[in-house]
Amino acid sequence: MKVRFTPSARTQFLSALAYIRRDKPSAAVRFRNRTETVLRRLENSPESGRVIPEFPELAYREVIISPYRFFYRIKGDLVWIVAVWHGAQIPKEPAP
């Protein structure tokens, strides 16, 4: 499996990195490294993320890389990261 970001999720991730970097550049590097490690795990274990508690009936899952939630969907041999939200945000139902 390969992990890919949708364009909007990539923008959200890069915005999160920029926000963290403004206050503490070293924290942004650590967050990026943690993110790469966790997302690499999805290549071998795509089901390892949890079902989104707010929408358990949907085929989306999430991994938490504090303080952000990475929402994803498995399609064929790809894991698509579809959104990156701060944990304080209340997620809306993803579009199909």
SULUR-V894240 format. One record per run of one state. SS is the DSSP state (H for helix, E for strand, C for the rest). FROM is the first residue (numbers start at 1). LEN is the number of residues. If there is no record, write none. Layout:
BEGIN
ss={SS & SS}
from={FROM & FROM}
len={LEN & LEN}
END
This chain:
BEGIN
ss={C & E & C & H & C & H & C & H & C & E & C & H & C & E & C & E & C & E & C}
from={1 & 2 & 6 & 7 & 24 & 25 & 45 & 46 & 49 & 50 & 52 & 53 & 56 & 60 & 66 & 68 & 76 & 78 & 87}
len={1 & 4 & 1 & 17 & 1 & 20 & 1 & 3 & 1 & 2 & 1 & 3 & 4 & 6 & 2 & 8 & 2 & 9 & 10}
END
